[in-house]
Each structure stands twice: as structure tokens, then as C-alpha cells.
Amino acid sequence: MKRIIISTVLLLMSVVASATAQTSSEHWEAGNKAYIDGDYEKAIEEYNSILNGGEYSMKLYYNLANAYFKTGANGKAILYYNKALRIAPSQEDIRHNLALAEAQTKDRIAVIPEFFLNRWLRTVRNSMSCTAWSVLSLLMLGVMLAFGLLFLLASRIRVRKVGFYGALCASVLFVATTSFAISSRNDMLSHSEAIVMGTAISIKSSPDRSATDLFVLHEGTKVEVVTEVDEWCEIVIADGKKGWTERKNIEEI
């Protein structure tokens, strides 16, 4: 009896999973067709149905962002372009479309200059995805171990030197690629960045609607969430200015 129940449960789970996959595929095809036909609202509805089912991908975020951009929902477009970039930071098409969307935002915020080494390291890290860096890290680990064995087992001095220096170089590359993989993963899982969704929101001096207005931000501007208190978030923008806004005014990337 117990085996029958377990078998029935597994069968039901399989049927549900199959139906979910089929439904997602149907929404995907319907969304793509609606986008090609110029029915962007319908495309957004279909793509969001997939997201509401708990599925996501770079292509889904990218197509959804494009559909929002076509409808003039610039904040949503920038939000989903950024989500797509977190998964595939090396995709130039995403960066190009994101730049087009950001060019239509009203806020022109001066960015605090970044140390050139940090900028260069970020560029290198973004040249590949988290998965690619992880695979490369494992490859470097294998190479390091292979050279280590060569150093330990070789009888000739010259071969032992090759093993030693090869293992040393591979270990440096292993540390670097592992660091990039971890950094990329942390960025993917981070919820500190957000996009302003309100047409124009006043940033307050404290988490209180009656507090002093410090400055105004418009739809599509990226902010970093520093602190959260109840329904309020303390945010900082690219030029270093800080203030408070209600959580409903922003959406996390």
C-alpha cells in the first residue's frame, strides 16, 4: 500500500512538472509571437506568466525588457535589462539596449570616479558569466594538481622545475578565476541595487512622509539600498547622495 501511494505521488509530480513545462513553452511561444506582431502588452503578459511560475532566464528577462521598452515603461525595461545582465554580463546586445533605455531617463547623475584597477577588474569579470568562471576555476585546479604531481613524481630536475612553476602559475590563475566566480555569484544574489519605478519621487531626509525633501528622482534611475526600516529604504545614488524613500517606489534588481 505504501509503495502504491509513493508511486502515485511521484506520477502526479511528474504530470504536474510536465504540464508546467508545457505551459511555460506555450507562454514563451505566445509572447514571442505577440512581440513580432507588435502586441507588446500581450507579450509582457505572456512573459510575466512564465516569471510568475517561478522560471527565469537571460532570454526571458531580455525579451521582457524589450517589450517594456517598446511600451514606454522605461523603469521596468531598465530593471529587466539589469536582471538579464546579472546572468549574462558579457552580452553586448543587453548593454546596448540598456544604454538606450538609460539615455531616456531624466536624471543625469555624475558618477564618482572609480579607481582604474577596480574598473579593469570588473571589466575582466564581466567578460564571462559566473558559470564560465566556475568551469575555468575547476579547470585551473585540475591543471595545478597535474603540475603538482609532475613536480612530486618527476626524477629529472628540469621536469621538476616545469612542474613547480606550472603549478605556481596555475594556482595564481585558480585563485583569480575563483575570485571572479565568487564575485559574480555574489552580484547575482545581491538585492542591494534597485530601480526607481515612480514617475517622480521625493527623497526624504528620514523615513517619514513629513520629513524634508532632499532631492527628486525619476523613473529608471538606479539606486543602491543601504538600510531598510519597515516600509522605508535608505538609498544612495551614483554621486554619493543619500536619502529615504518608501519601498513601493523602487524595485530590486
Secondary structure, 3 states (H helix, E strand, C coil): CHHHHHHHHHHHHHHHHHHHHHHHHHHHHHHHHHHHCCCHHHHHHHHHHHHHCCCCCHHHHHHHHHHHHHHCCHHHHHHHHHHHHHHCCCCHHHHHHHHHHHCCCCCCCCCCCCCHHHHHHHHHHCCCCHHHHHHHHHHHHHHHHHHHHHHHHCCCHHHHHHHHHHHHHHHHHHHHHHHHHHHHHHHHHCCCEEEECCCEEEEECCCCCCCCEEEEEECCCEEEEEEEECCEEEEECCCCCEEEEEHHHEEEC
